[in-house]
Amino acid sequence: MKFILNVLWLILSGLWLALGYVVAGIICCILIITIPFGIASFRIAGYALWPFGRTTVVRHDAGAGSAIGNVIWIIFAGWWLALGHIITGIALCVTIIGIPFGIANFKMIPISLMPLGRDIVPTDEPFAPR
């Protein structure tokens, strides 16, 4: 079932959202100081391509650097990526079949706003990094 949902997700919105994350990652990798943001963006792009069967968990060993980095991320890239999830989620919720995909888009908003200090893990082991 996860495979079918992921394929439908890829067709309906995953490809476009992942492309947005890849563009953000490339822009962040241009400057040396923003490479951690680019790496986080590429990691989320993979999650945006194939989200069903995976989830995000907060890393408890992430420190103040992740918090400061998340504030910088929200200012420069996070708000427009979150806006993309909101617009896509609303558009998908218009149809009955698209409602689960719209809800999945809404669930991706927190990681699009604050990607640092989070890990993407399979749903069968959501407490693995702890």
PyMOL commands that set and color helices and strands:
alter all, ss='L'
color gray80, all
select helices_A, chain A and resi 2-30+32-49+64-92+99-107+109-113
alter helices_A, ss='H'
color red, helices_A
select strands_A, chain A and resi 54-58+118-122
alter strands_A, ss='S'
color yellow, strands_A
deselect
rebuild
show_as cartoon
